[in-house]
Amino acid sequence: MDWLYEGNWLVYFILIVAAAASVYGWTKQRNGWLIVLSIFFVGLVGLYSWLDYRVETRLEQIKRKFQEMAKAVEQRDAARIVSHVSTNLRWGSSDYPQFRELVEDTLRRQRIDSVILWDIKFDHHNSELVVLKAKPTGGIASGAEYFFVKTRWIREGDGQYRLANITVHNPYIDADQPLEIRQFR
């Protein structure tokens, strides 16, 4: 049902075309029901826009949290990063405390300066997964490499989605095989 709140451009397009067709029909026939129909479609565009603005969908919340974590990398704020991580996190053989330690150590030692994230979307084959591309910059990152990242988010008791599982993949060599955590140390 997220399509109702996502602001899908196809839905906007269909509603606007329907409104335009109704207005065009009215200009040709001057039939009163066509102007009412066009007002109805314009109202649906407004309602759809309002729903898109007012409701944060699961994917929109996850995208926002990814951007907040990327900003926290620049600000070297480990606490803000892990605030979006579930205490049930699994990353390879690591758990939440080990992940938090890795984040704190990476930021403290300035191993990366920022992370650029893009192409954040649900996996086509598994809607439980959110996939994206990530490019670390500065520190040990040359800036040329990027990684394919698969994540799973869970909704916790406070209604917020938090990162519960993450795997990082080399997009150039066997993108299905996750990289080992020790490769980032």
Summary of the structure (lengths in Angstrom):
residues: 185
radius of gyration: 22.2
end to end distance: 41.2
largest distance: 72.4
contacts: 483
relative contact order: 0.11
helix: 46%
strand: 26%
